Amino acid sequence: MKEQRYLPALRAYIDQLLREGWIIAQRNPLKLQFGGRICLVTHGMLISEGPLWNHADTEASSARNPQQHSRQTSASSVPELAAAAG
């Protein structure tokens, strides 16, 4: 069966955020929330008003799991670029 989902990489990234504790605060347009941080999905982009991860939290988790830290660091740069462009 052919994949029919729109923007599978974005969907995979949102799934990752949900696994990490983000919640769906609104569905149309899609709004994700984690504590005081909010992301909005619009026109195929994930837009945030600031960084998705607190640097101190990331450093603490990297001490526990260096492999996951490298994935978070590379993944977190994409939304920050989208936010800067928007």
Protein Blocks (a to p, Z undefined) as FASTA:
>chain_A
ZZfbehkllmmmmmmmmmnopacfbfbdcdddehjbccddeehiacdfbdfbdfklmmmm
mmmmmmlmmmmmmmmmmmmmmmmmZZ
